[in-house]
Amino acid sequence: MEDSRKTLKGLAERLDLSIATVSRALAGHEQIALETRHRVAEAAREYGYVPNVAARMLVSGRSGFVGLVMPIHGPTIVDSYFGEFITGLGEGLTEHGQDLFLATVPQGQPELPVLRHVVESGRADGIILTRIAEADERVAFLTRRNFPFVAHGRLRDSDLRYHWHDVDSGRAFAQAFDLLYDLGHRHFGLVTISEAMTFRYLRESGLHDAAVRRGDPDIRIDTVSAPRFDRGAMVHAINQMLTAPVRPTAIIGLFDEIALTVMEEAARAGISIPQELSVIGYDNIKAGAYSRPGLTTFDASIRNAAREMADMLMMVIATRPKEPLTRLIEPEFVARASHGLAPAIS
């Protein structure tokens, strides 16, 4: 009796389902109702049944894995954004009976060879791409291979047709500008990255377009940048802005980690937030809620976006849609205590 629990036949008998139904449910097939898939998965865990992955691959032609290539940029392998993203992606894939595996890229090495190896080795049924560059060779490679993937972000200008999920961060940066402008700020600072990433371009464009729409000659936007994962260079760039002869009254960080660094360096310099300097970030990572003062930011729904991308990829793998699946969501403004009236009118 104990042995039957560990066979597909025994599991099917206990559930009063056919062996084919149980097998498809464990493989995450879309034609099996989600409720049934959850019931089968729970029963399998309870009975101690472990599917024969090799046999499943031979029957279905699938590995049961989704790949995510993760470059290593330093001693901290997973940053706050990536941690939220992986958590949501894992949750979403589990609902489909899929597993996530990470393929790491050594520091300083290109990502494409690792991605190519994952695809050509048959280790993954599909790929999730993150941090899309303005011109991204990974997107071009997967599109040429007609390999299932979903990108978290968009190319800047391209005729390539591919599946993507993104957040309208350009609109968020325009909203941040308008909010600060209405609070009396005219001298703005933007702390950004030097890499040619599409999200950088969209956020910077959103900010500058909002400034142009005001038509106010008194508006000034100072910009400093540094490599994304070079904290020393980023701190140096921020301090250049904070110690300038005429300092901005409001600084916007391209994402929360930059904005929090601005707040840390401002505290070191004795600059009071928000009385002397307003700071706004983007992403709504957990650390922002616990900073002093709390960081005003935009919630990009990172975890939920990753879950939705898992659903999208499963649909791409199962149906191979002719038209690209795309989704653009609106970020939510999170007002905390790091922004306020411009100093001159406070």
Number of C-alpha atoms within 10 A of each C-alpha: 6 9 10 15 20 16 17 19 17 18 23 21 14 12 15 10 14 13 16 12 17 25 19 18 24 24 23 24 19 15 10 15 12 15 11 15 24 18 15 22 21 12 17 22 10 10 17 15 18 13 15 10 13 11 10 17 13 10 9 11 12 18 19 22 19 25 21 21 19 19 19 15 17 12 7 7 12 16 11 14 18 16 15 19 21 19 15 22 26 19 19 25 24 17 18 22 18 22 18 20 15 13 16 15 18 14 12 10 12 11 18 16 12 17 22 14 12 20 19 10 8 13 16 21 22 26 25 20 20 18 14 20 20 20 16 18 13 18 23 15 14 19 16 10 12 11 17 23 26 26 22 20 24 26 19 16 9 11 6 11 13 21 24 22 20 19 21 17 28 23 19 24 27 19 17 22 25 18 15 24 20 11 16 17 25 21 19 21 23 23 24 25 20 12 14 14 19 20 23 20 17 19 22 20 17 21 23 15 16 19 20 11 9 11 9 10 9 8 14 14 15 13 16 17 18 19 13 14 11 12 13 11 14 22 17 15 18 28 16 13 20 21 12 9 8 9 17 23 25 28 29 27 23 23 22 26 20 23 27 21 16 26 27 15 17 19 13 10 12 9 15 15 19 19 16 20 23 27 27 31 28 29 23 25 23 12 13 22 16 10 14 14 16 16 28 25 30 25 19 23 19 25 21 17 22 25 21 18 28 28 16 21 25 25 16 20 16 15 10 14 11 9 9 13 16 16 16 12 13 16 21 15 17 17 13 15 18 25 26 22 21 23 16 10 8 10
